[in-house]
């Protein structure tokens, strides 16, 4: 499924946790792991000093990638490592294109200070602009992260982004033998008790049935055998997390269309909550030609 995987690292505990998961993916698919550290020269505090400070950043970066590279070799994973200067998210994207990367694996956050690179804002910007799937790993969860997954969840709202997520979910399930779960959440938090709200909820439920039916039809056109569907009512982010816990989901897949449009699962809304709180990794996919690289 993946031949080349990019793992950007700042050497933080969060990155170390994500590295373990990235190595599992690489081992499963016999992929080459590209380990990248970016000496963040985009900050004013660095660009005004340069020289010695940049040397320190690069020296630290070389130590970080060397340790990660050795870990990968110990696990029998083919590895390429490098340290580059620049703005973190742009450098990650440029490297991804130049090296024909198939998948990027990143922690949802890093650490501050001289090693600062993988803050949530960087990960979110990569998710919003990368043309390949981005697997965001939350290192703060209390569950063991295991790949290949046994249960893959795709929350769908019928948008173009959700269609991309269904396609990716099918590919992952086919490649790993996992059960694919399709979930739609009817958002009822803003509905009152009057007659119009009851009517509106009925319309939403009818649309939910259509969305799940369309997604199921796409799955049935493939060779995938194991599929589960569900419609829940409530607050999307809460219902998605509850479904993950209840059904022992190992990996979630979500999609985006364009640079900022996540449809109803918008970054800053449902998706921002999921990316920061999901107890399992989330693979994000977007339309390759949507938005810009900036």
C-alpha positions as a printed Julia matrix, in Angstrom:
294×3 Matrix{Float64}:
   0.0    0.0    0.0
   2.87   2.36   0.83
   6.38   2.15  -0.62
   7.78   5.3    1.0
   6.8    6.82   4.35
   7.94  10.21   5.63
   8.43  10.68   9.36
   9.27  14.26  10.41
  10.71  14.32  13.93
  11.84  16.85  16.52
  13.14  14.24  18.93
  10.4   14.88  21.47
   8.63  12.18  23.47
   5.59  12.73  21.25
   7.68  12.08  18.13
   9.22   8.97  19.68
   5.77   7.55  20.32
   4.7    8.28  16.74
   7.94   6.74  15.42
   7.0    3.37  16.88
   3.71   3.45  14.98
   5.37   4.66  11.78
   7.83   1.78  11.96
   4.95  -0.68  12.31
   3.37   0.72   9.14
   6.69   0.58   7.27
   7.37  -2.99   8.39
   3.87  -4.18   7.43
   4.12  -2.76   3.92
   7.88  -3.29   3.49
   8.23   0.44   2.89
  11.28   2.67   3.08
  11.16   5.13   5.98
  12.34   8.68   5.34
  13.28  10.39   8.61
  13.4   14.19   8.45
  14.37  16.86  10.95
  13.76  20.49  10.02
  16.02  23.14  11.56
  13.31  25.77  11.93
  14.92  28.87  10.44
  11.58  30.55   9.88
  11.44  32.07  13.36
  12.58  35.65  13.91
  14.71  34.59  16.86
  16.73  32.37  14.52
  16.83  34.4   11.32
  18.14  37.48  13.14
  20.99  35.54  14.72
  21.76  32.74  12.24
  25.33  31.43  12.39
  25.87  29.72  15.71
  22.18  29.18  16.47
  21.57  27.45  13.14
  24.66  25.3   13.68
  23.2   24.2   17.02
  19.85  23.4   15.42
  21.46  21.33  12.68
  23.76  19.51  15.11
  20.79  18.66  17.3
  18.83  17.59  14.23
  21.6   15.27  13.12
  21.61  13.62  16.55
  17.82  13.21  16.45
  17.68  11.6   13.0
  20.69   9.38  13.76
  18.93   7.93  16.8
  15.68   7.43  14.89
  17.57   5.9   11.95
  19.29   3.39  14.23
  15.94   2.47  15.77
  14.51   1.85  12.3
  17.46  -0.33  11.31
  17.1   -2.32  14.53
  13.52  -3.06  13.46
  14.67  -4.18  10.03
  13.17  -1.16   8.24
  14.94   0.39   5.26
  15.66   4.02   6.1
  16.81   7.34   4.62
  17.5   10.28   6.92
  18.2   13.98   6.44
  18.29  17.38   8.18
  17.05  20.44   6.31
  16.69  24.14   7.07
  13.48  26.05   6.54
   9.89  26.56   7.59
   8.73  23.21   9.04
   5.47  22.6    7.23
   6.71  23.89   3.85
   9.9   21.88   4.12
   7.93  18.74   4.98
   5.64  19.24   1.98
   8.52  19.99  -0.41
  10.44  16.94   0.75
   7.33  14.8    0.39
   6.94  15.8   -3.26
  10.62  15.6   -4.18
  11.0   12.14  -2.64
   7.74  10.68  -4.01
   6.44   9.99  -0.5
   3.27   7.88  -0.29
   2.32   8.67   3.33
   3.37  11.08   6.08
   3.22  10.03   9.75
   3.33  12.79  12.37
   2.5   13.26  16.05
  -0.32  15.68  16.79
   2.07  17.86  18.8
   5.74  18.25  19.7
   7.61  20.29  22.24
   8.7   23.88  22.6
  12.22  25.23  22.73
  15.14  24.5   20.44
  13.53  21.27  19.2
  10.24  22.99  18.37
   8.87  21.81  15.05
   5.85  19.57  15.37
   3.37  21.77  17.18
  -0.25  21.06  16.41
  -0.37  24.0   14.02
   2.37  22.43  11.88
   0.62  19.07  11.78
  -2.7   20.71  10.9
  -1.09  22.76   8.12
   0.47  19.62   6.66
  -2.91  17.86   6.84
  -4.58  20.8    5.08
  -2.05  20.97   2.24
  -0.37  17.59   1.73
  -1.26  15.68  -1.44
  -0.66  12.3    0.23
  -2.35  10.74   3.27
  -1.2   12.11   6.63
  -1.41   9.84   9.66
  -1.71  11.94  12.83
  -0.74  10.09  16.0
  -1.86  11.38  19.39
   0.89  10.37  21.84
  -1.26  11.22  24.85
  -3.66   8.32  24.5
  -3.88   5.44  26.94
  -4.28   2.75  24.28
  -1.56   0.68  22.65
  -1.12   1.74  19.03
  -1.08  -1.29  16.75
  -0.65  -1.61  13.0
  -1.99  -3.4   11.0
  -5.42  -2.47  12.34
  -8.25  -4.9   12.93
 -11.0   -2.26  12.81
 -10.92   0.88  10.63
 -13.49   3.67  11.07
 -14.58   6.14   8.39
 -16.96   8.86   9.64
 -18.82  10.11   6.56
 -21.04  13.1    5.9
 -21.46  12.59   2.16
 -19.0   15.34   1.24
 -16.2   15.05  -1.33
 -13.72  14.78   1.53
 -15.71  11.91   3.02
 -15.73  10.14  -0.36
 -11.93  10.32  -0.38
 -11.87   8.93   3.15
 -14.1    6.01   2.14
 -11.74   5.22  -0.75
  -8.74   5.34   1.58
 -10.54   3.29   4.2
 -11.34   0.61   1.63
  -7.68   0.53   0.55
  -6.44   0.18   4.13
  -8.97  -2.52   4.97
  -8.12  -4.46   1.82
  -4.39  -4.21   2.49
  -4.61  -5.24   6.14
  -7.67  -7.48   6.34
  -9.4   -5.09   8.74
 -13.14  -4.67   9.21
 -14.32  -1.37   7.76
 -16.79   0.65   9.85
 -18.86   3.38   8.17
 -20.4    5.91  10.57
 -22.66   8.9   10.06
 -23.56  11.17  12.94
 -26.85  13.07  12.76
 -26.05  16.26  14.61
 -28.99  16.88  16.94
 -27.36  19.11  19.55
 -28.9   22.29  18.17
 -32.42  20.93  17.74
 -35.14  21.97  20.12
 -38.37  20.16  20.95
 -40.78  22.03  18.7
 -42.44  20.49  15.65
 -40.0   22.04  13.2
 -37.07  20.49  15.02
 -38.75  17.08  14.96
 -39.32  17.47  11.21
 -35.74  18.61  10.71
 -34.36  15.63  12.6
 -36.47  13.34  10.43
 -35.0   14.94   7.3
 -31.49  14.55   8.68
 -32.08  10.91   9.47
 -33.4   10.29   5.96
 -30.29  11.96   4.53
 -28.12   9.9    6.88
 -29.62   6.69   5.48
 -28.83   7.89   1.95
 -25.23   8.74   2.86
 -24.59   5.37   4.47
 -26.29   3.55   1.58
 -24.11   5.36  -0.97
 -20.93   4.61   0.96
 -21.94   0.97   1.44
 -22.61   0.61  -2.27
 -19.08   1.82  -3.01
 -17.62  -0.72  -0.62
 -19.68  -3.54  -2.07
 -18.24  -2.78  -5.51
 -14.84  -3.83  -4.17
 -13.58  -7.19  -2.92
 -13.91  -6.1    0.72
 -15.99  -8.57   2.7
 -16.12  -7.28   6.27
 -18.1   -4.07   6.7
 -20.18  -2.56   9.51
 -22.44   0.51   9.24
 -23.96   2.74  11.88
 -25.95   5.95  12.28
 -25.71   7.81  15.57
 -27.39  10.97  16.85
 -25.68  13.65  18.88
 -22.51  15.77  18.78
 -20.26  14.45  15.98
 -16.91  14.59  17.78
 -18.32  12.94  20.9
 -20.14  10.25  18.96
 -17.06   9.48  16.86
 -14.88   9.1   19.96
 -17.54   6.99  21.67
 -17.75   4.73  18.62
 -13.97   4.34  18.6
 -14.03   3.18  22.21
 -17.09   0.95  21.96
 -16.02  -0.88  18.81
 -12.28  -1.13  19.55
 -11.33   0.91  16.49
  -7.58   0.87  15.74
  -7.47   3.53  13.01
  -9.81   6.27  11.81
  -9.81   7.79   8.32
 -11.17  11.27   7.6
 -11.08  13.47   4.5
 -10.86  17.07   3.5
 -11.72  18.91   0.28
  -9.65  21.98  -0.33
  -7.25  23.83   1.93
  -9.64  24.64   4.75
 -12.99  23.09   3.87
 -13.57  19.97   5.95
 -17.3   20.23   5.27
 -19.16  19.47   8.5
 -16.02  17.92   9.97
 -14.19  21.24   9.73
 -10.73  21.81  11.13
 -11.37  24.2   14.0
 -14.55  22.26  14.74
 -15.12  18.51  14.76
 -11.83  17.63  13.1
  -9.76  19.84  15.38
 -11.28  18.03  18.35
 -10.73  14.61  16.81
  -7.12  15.24  15.84
  -6.24  16.35  19.37
  -8.26  13.84  21.36
  -8.58  10.67  19.3
  -7.22   7.7   21.25
  -6.2    6.08  17.94
  -4.28   7.41  14.92
  -6.27   9.27  12.28
  -5.39   9.14   8.59
  -6.29  12.37   6.8
  -6.74  12.53   3.02
  -7.47  15.45   0.72
  -8.09  15.98  -2.97
  -4.67  16.34  -4.65
  -5.55  19.39  -6.73
  -7.58  21.17  -4.04
  -6.16  24.33  -2.48
  -2.55  25.42  -2.68
   0.7   24.3   -1.09
   1.14  27.42   0.94
